[in-house]
């Protein structure tokens, strides 16, 4: 699935990384706990979260995640946007809650990947 398809499915707005909307997304995870992302997520292409702070960008960078979707209409501040731009990350925002956003993507065929246990 392309990032541009994610944008359509979630009625998202692009915050950063418009030049990367042709990139592929092979899987996704949804979490507001960055410790869970670090502990249980492997090979994820996209992170959906309601947490909007610099730790999200740092976690995504560590896990090689290049696309982040902020749910529930959350908007990152300028420092988060700048961090994402410096790392060539796509940041999207959607009004859908986390559960619904993940469900819509799953329904459209996006895998959840395999968590590491």
N, C-alpha and C positions, 0 to 999 in steps of 0.2 A: 504494500500500500504506500502511496506517495503522501508526503506531508500535505500537499494540496487537497488530497481526498479527506484527510483527517480534519482539515479546516472546514470542508463542506459538511461532513458528517456531524461535527460538533458545533456548527455555526460559530466558529471561532474568529477571533480578531488576532492579527499578527502584531506582536509587540516588537520582536527582533527577528532577524534572519530571513527576511522576505526572499533573499537571493537563494535560499536553500529549500524552497518549497517543492522542488522536483526530486529531492532526496527520498530514498526509500526508508520506510519504517517496517521492520519485520515482526516486532513484538512490542508489548507495553506492560507497564505495571502501574498500579495505583496505590499510593500510600501517603499518609501525612507524617509518618515516622521515618525519618531518614536513617535511623539505626536499623530498621527492618529492611530498607532498601540495601544498605550495606551488607547485612547479614544473609538475606534470603534471595536477592535478585542477582541473576547472572545473564549476561548477553541480552540485555533489554535495550530496545531502540528508542523508547519513549517513556517518560515519567509523567503521570497525572497526579497532581497534588493540590491541596488547599493551603499548604504552607508556603508563604511568600517571604523568604529571607535569603541572605547570601549562602546559608548552609545548603540550600537546595542546589544552587549552582555548583558548589564545591563537591557535593555528593554525586551529582550527575557527572561531573568531570572525572571523578575517581572511578565511576562505573562505566565510563565511555558512553554515556547517554547524551545525545545531541539535540533532542527535542523534548521540551517540557511544556505541559499544558496546565495552567492554573485554572482550577475549577471554581464554581460558585461566584463567578465574576470578579475574582481577586485580581488586583493590579499590582505588579511589582513597582518598587520605587526606583529612582534613577540609578542607585548604586547596583541594584540587582540587574537592571537592564544593561548597564555598562559591563558588568562581569560577564554576562551572557554574550554580548557583542565581541568582547576580547577573545572568547573561546569558540566563536563561530557557532553558537547555539541558536536554535529556533525556539522562541518563546511565544506561546499562544495563550489566549484566555477564552474561556467559555462560561456561559451562565449556568450550564448544567452542573448538578452536584456530582461528586466523584463516582458514586455508584451508577448513576444513569450514564455518565460519560463513558465509563468503562464498558458498560453493557452495550451501548450503541456501537462502539468500536469492535467489540467481540462479535456482535450480530453481523457486522459488516465484513467479518472474516479475519480480523487482526488477532493473532495468537497472544496468549499470555506468557508464552515461553515456558521454560522449565525452571522452577526455583531450585536453589541449592539448599539442601537440608543437612 
